[in-house]
Amino acid sequence: MKIGLVGNKLLIDQPAGVEKYIYQIFNALAKTDKENSYTIYLQNEPKKELWEKLIDNNKNFKYKVLKQNGGIFSSWVQLSLARELYNNPQDVVYYPLDTISGLLNIFKSKQFNAVCMIHDLGYKNINEYKNPITRFIHHNTIEFVVKNAKKII
């Protein structure tokens, strides 16, 4: 099986909880699954030390760098990643954050198996999300994921 992993958060210099979780999940897959083929999608080239430690010598893991297309107001997931997955589909794509490539899901819904992680619903009651636009974006993104992902964690 060909599995895509959205890994752009792996490259954060000072990882917090979500970034550490993503690293641990990908690393555990590399240590335990020697049968499936994995492509980790990144926005930039990973440091050699990080990559070697992450994949634990698993030859079934590779990465693909997808540059941001469309300028600063565009979404890497919605444009660059969606275009890549449209042209080179995977059997399953794991999004470790609460978003999926929306247009891709609409155009290729029968072939597009998105698995998405929703970490929390803090936007509903945390002060950081008092801005109604931010709240609206988070609410609608999660609602779209719930309706369109094949599986939710």
Legacy VTK file of the C-alpha trace (Angstrom):
# vtk DataFile Version 3.0
C-alpha trace
ASCII
DATASET POLYDATA
POINTS 153 float
0.000 0.000 0.000
1.174 3.525 -0.775
0.703 5.840 2.193
1.202 9.597 2.192
2.079 11.404 5.418
1.726 15.185 5.709
4.896 16.122 7.555
5.395 19.873 7.225
5.230 20.285 11.043
8.291 18.013 11.425
10.537 20.894 10.379
9.621 23.278 13.231
12.786 24.342 15.103
11.262 24.199 18.579
8.601 21.490 18.430
5.701 21.598 20.880
3.176 18.866 21.688
1.592 18.423 18.257
4.941 18.452 16.460
6.382 15.912 18.905
3.314 13.720 18.464
3.709 13.782 14.664
7.378 12.832 14.943
6.586 9.949 17.315
3.806 8.563 15.070
5.970 8.688 11.930
8.957 7.214 13.774
6.844 4.367 15.191
5.571 3.572 11.689
9.150 3.499 10.384
10.217 1.132 13.167
7.304 -1.280 12.829
6.047 -1.299 9.227
8.483 -2.766 6.707
5.820 -3.671 4.111
4.030 -0.470 3.067
5.561 2.372 1.078
5.536 5.840 2.706
6.013 9.308 1.272
6.325 12.177 3.733
5.347 15.500 2.185
7.361 18.510 3.345
7.656 22.189 2.444
11.449 22.205 2.803
14.351 19.799 2.813
14.745 18.061 6.207
18.062 18.084 8.038
19.948 14.863 7.375
20.212 13.982 11.079
16.478 14.480 11.655
15.570 12.388 8.605
17.890 9.491 9.473
16.647 9.355 13.045
13.005 9.656 11.963
12.973 6.777 9.458
15.236 4.426 11.449
16.847 2.966 8.285
13.486 1.968 6.833
14.007 1.903 3.055
10.234 2.136 2.466
10.242 5.780 3.593
11.010 8.701 1.309
10.180 12.369 1.374
9.044 14.793 -1.267
9.530 18.548 -0.991
6.611 20.554 -2.328
7.177 24.280 -2.505
4.455 26.768 -1.652
2.586 27.810 -4.792
0.324 30.805 -5.151
1.930 33.346 -2.830
1.656 34.096 0.868
-2.139 33.992 0.981
-2.399 30.468 -0.391
-2.492 27.228 1.532
0.250 24.647 0.986
-2.187 21.840 1.849
-4.918 23.133 -0.459
-2.702 23.895 -3.480
0.759 22.320 -3.533
-0.097 19.118 -1.680
-3.467 18.732 -3.417
-1.842 19.064 -6.851
0.789 16.457 -5.943
-1.798 13.979 -4.650
-3.998 14.543 -7.694
-1.093 13.740 -10.030
0.445 10.990 -7.855
-2.348 9.486 -5.752
-1.690 7.461 -2.619
-3.879 4.694 -1.230
-4.204 6.564 2.078
-3.100 10.057 3.125
-2.653 10.819 6.820
-3.138 14.441 7.866
-1.890 14.783 11.457
-3.658 18.140 11.802
-7.287 19.144 11.464
-7.271 19.849 7.733
-7.459 17.928 4.477
-6.987 18.942 0.854
-10.554 20.058 0.243
-10.671 20.449 -3.529
-8.874 17.159 -3.989
-11.440 15.467 -1.796
-14.263 16.916 -3.906
-12.742 15.999 -7.285
-11.362 12.576 -6.361
-13.496 11.550 -3.398
-13.800 7.919 -4.478
-10.025 7.475 -4.744
-8.970 9.836 -1.980
-8.749 8.194 1.432
-7.926 10.911 3.931
-7.279 10.017 7.551
-7.234 13.091 9.764
-6.299 13.797 13.376
-8.362 16.330 15.318
-6.384 17.170 18.445
-8.916 19.327 20.224
-11.823 21.701 19.917
-10.183 24.469 21.921
-11.244 27.122 19.439
-14.736 26.890 20.951
-13.781 28.231 24.385
-10.153 29.388 24.560
-9.505 33.143 24.756
-6.924 32.978 21.941
-9.791 32.256 19.561
-12.059 35.188 20.507
-11.614 36.662 17.035
-14.810 35.676 15.171
-12.943 35.187 11.879
-10.469 32.770 13.493
-13.320 30.930 15.192
-15.239 30.739 11.902
-12.220 29.346 10.038
-11.510 26.690 12.675
-15.150 25.664 12.943
-15.656 25.305 9.191
-12.342 23.535 8.631
-13.140 20.922 11.261
-16.707 20.553 10.005
-15.394 19.918 6.477
-12.926 17.334 7.786
-15.613 15.517 9.768
-17.853 15.316 6.696
-15.167 14.378 4.146
-12.356 12.395 5.771
-12.623 8.616 5.458
-11.413 8.180 9.047
-10.910 10.564 11.961
-8.612 10.041 14.918
LINES 1 154
153 0 1 2 3 4 5 6 7 8 9 10 11 12 13 14 15 16 17 18 19 20 21 22 23 24 25 26 27 28 29 30 31 32 33 34 35 36 37 38 39 40 41 42 43 44 45 46 47 48 49 50 51 52 53 54 55 56 57 58 59 60 61 62 63 64 65 66 67 68 69 70 71 72 73 74 75 76 77 78 79 80 81 82 83 84 85 86 87 88 89 90 91 92 93 94 95 96 97 98 99 100 101 102 103 104 105 106 107 108 109 110 111 112 113 114 115 116 117 118 119 120 121 122 123 124 125 126 127 128 129 130 131 132 133 134 135 136 137 138 139 140 141 142 143 144 145 146 147 148 149 150 151 152
